[in-house]
Amino acid sequence: MHAWFAAFVDTRYSVVVPIIGVQGFQWAIDNDKWQARVDSIKPLFEEARIDSGKSEIDAEVVKKVWDKIAPGMASQFDAPYSVPLIAPRPLLLLNGADDPRCPVLGLQEPASKAAEAYEKAGSADKFKVTCNLLSFHRSFEATHELSLVKTYEDEIFCKYCNELGLILPPSRINCR
């Protein structure tokens, strides 16, 4: 996820692959899908709940925390607005189909807006979304290692990496 945040503000990132997913923070709040993300850093949200005088963490507490610790994360810097700004640089979004922290339904708007931006920039072939059966968060937590060989065998992604002269680690990526 950090790759997308860094890349939309820093054009030195020539290829972007956020492998743990992309999250629409406001989408999660609006669609009551914030619990898994909140549970990953629960003490912070518990303190905010206590400060707000609430008996449980709710969407209002979540929004207030995001606004306090990362102003704009659930608004102007959220995925639907920031991901399209990466165009025309190659972007491969990898999301787990069942990742509760980055629900795939929350990826629809950012992916749609990014596709439009890439099309407008004449570089639609440099944008791809892959949702596979792994939940990347669970995979990293369980094994601290993730084999993305099958996912990365995408010829378009490899083509642009090669054109940019990027050397891809053979243990993780197989580009023919």
C-alpha positions in Angstrom: 0.0 0.0 0.0 2.8 2.4 0.8 4.0 2.1 -2.8 0.9 3.8 -4.2 1.1 6.7 -1.7 4.8 7.3 -2.4 4.3 7.0 -6.2 1.5 9.5 -6.5 3.7 12.3 -5.0 7.1 11.2 -6.3 7.6 10.6 -10.0 10.9 9.0 -9.4 8.9 5.8 -8.9 9.0 4.5 -12.5 7.0 1.3 -11.9 4.5 0.9 -9.1 3.3 -2.5 -7.6 1.5 -2.2 -4.3 1.4 -5.9 -3.5 -0.6 -5.7 -0.2 -3.5 -4.0 -1.9 -5.1 -0.7 -2.3 -7.8 0.5 0.1 -10.5 3.1 -0.3 -10.6 4.5 3.2 -13.8 6.5 2.7 -15.4 3.5 0.9 -14.6 1.3 3.9 -16.2 3.8 6.2 -19.3 4.3 4.0 -19.7 0.5 3.5 -19.0 -0.6 7.0 -15.8 -2.5 6.0 -13.3 -0.8 8.2 -13.2 -3.4 11.0 -10.3 -5.5 9.7 -8.1 -2.4 9.1 -9.0 -1.0 12.6 -8.3 -4.3 14.3 -4.8 -4.3 12.9 -4.0 -1.2 15.0 -6.8 -1.4 17.5 -5.1 0.3 20.5 -5.1 3.6 18.6 -8.8 3.3 17.8 -9.6 2.2 21.4 -8.0 5.4 22.7 -10.0 7.5 20.2 -13.2 5.6 21.3 -12.5 6.4 24.9 -11.7 10.1 24.1 -15.0 10.4 22.2 -17.0 8.9 25.1 -18.4 6.1 23.0 -19.0 2.5 24.1 -17.7 1.0 20.9 -15.6 1.9 17.9 -17.9 3.0 15.0 -17.5 4.7 11.6 -17.4 8.2 13.2 -14.5 7.2 15.5 -12.7 5.6 12.5 -13.2 8.8 10.4 -11.9 11.0 13.2 -8.8 8.9 13.7 -7.9 8.9 9.9 -8.5 12.7 9.8 -6.2 13.1 12.9 -3.3 10.8 12.0 -3.4 11.2 8.2 -5.4 14.3 7.1 -6.8 13.7 3.7 -6.5 9.9 3.7 -10.2 9.4 3.6 -10.7 12.3 1.2 -8.4 14.0 -1.3 -5.6 11.5 -0.9 -7.8 8.4 -0.8 -7.4 5.8 -3.5 -10.0 7.1 -6.0 -8.1 10.4 -6.2 -4.5 9.4 -5.7 -4.1 6.1 -7.7 -5.1 7.8 -11.0 -2.3 10.3 -10.5 0.3 7.5 -11.0 -0.6 7.4 -14.8 1.1 7.0 -17.2 3.8 5.1 -15.2 3.3 1.3 -15.2 1.0 0.3 -12.4 0.1 -3.3 -11.3 -2.4 -3.4 -8.5 -2.3 -6.7 -6.6 -5.2 -7.4 -4.3 -6.3 -10.4 -2.4 -9.8 -11.4 -3.5 -10.7 -12.1 0.2 -8.5 -9.5 1.9 -10.6 -8.0 4.7 -8.2 -5.0 5.1 -8.4 -4.1 1.4 -11.8 -5.4 0.3 -11.9 -5.9 -3.5 -15.2 -4.1 -3.7 -13.4 -1.0 -2.4 -11.0 -1.2 -5.3 -13.7 -0.8 -8.0 -13.8 3.0 -8.0 -10.0 3.6 -7.8 -9.4 1.0 -10.5 -12.1 2.5 -12.7 -10.7 6.0 -12.3 -7.2 4.8 -12.9 -8.2 3.0 -16.0 -9.7 6.3 -17.3 -6.6 8.2 -16.5 -4.4 5.6 -18.2 -6.6 5.6 -21.3 -6.6 9.4 -21.4 -2.8 9.3 -21.1 -2.6 6.9 -24.0 -1.1 4.2 -21.8 -3.9 1.9 -21.0 -1.6 -1.1 -21.5 0.5 0.1 -18.5 -2.3 -0.5 -16.0 -3.4 -3.8 -14.7 -5.4 -5.0 -11.7 -5.0 -8.6 -10.4 -7.1 -10.0 -7.6 -6.0 -13.5 -6.7 -7.2 -16.0 -4.2 -4.6 -15.1 -1.7 -5.2 -12.6 1.0 -1.8 -10.8 0.9 -2.1 -9.6 4.4 -2.7 -13.1 5.7 0.1 -14.5 3.6 2.7 -12.0 4.9 1.6 -12.4 8.5 1.7 -16.2 8.2 5.0 -16.7 6.3 6.7 -13.3 5.9 7.3 -14.5 2.3 5.1 -14.5 -0.7 5.7 -16.1 -4.0 4.3 -13.9 -6.8 5.8 -15.8 -9.7 2.5 -16.7 -11.3 1.1 -13.2 -10.8 4.2 -11.5 -12.2 4.4 -13.6 -15.3 2.3 -10.9 -16.9 4.0 -10.0 -20.1 2.9 -6.4 -20.2 4.3 -5.7 -16.7 7.6 -7.4 -17.5 7.8 -5.6 -20.8 7.7 -2.2 -19.2 10.1 -3.3 -16.4 12.5 -4.4 -19.1 12.1 -1.3 -21.1 12.8 0.8 -18.0 15.9 -1.2 -17.4 14.6 -2.5 -14.0 16.3 -5.6 -12.7 13.7 -7.8 -11.2 14.7 -10.2 -8.4 14.6 -13.7 -9.9 13.5 -15.3 -6.6 10.3 -13.4 -6.7 9.6 -12.6 -10.4 9.9 -14.6 -13.5 9.9 -12.5 -16.6 10.7 -14.3 -19.8 
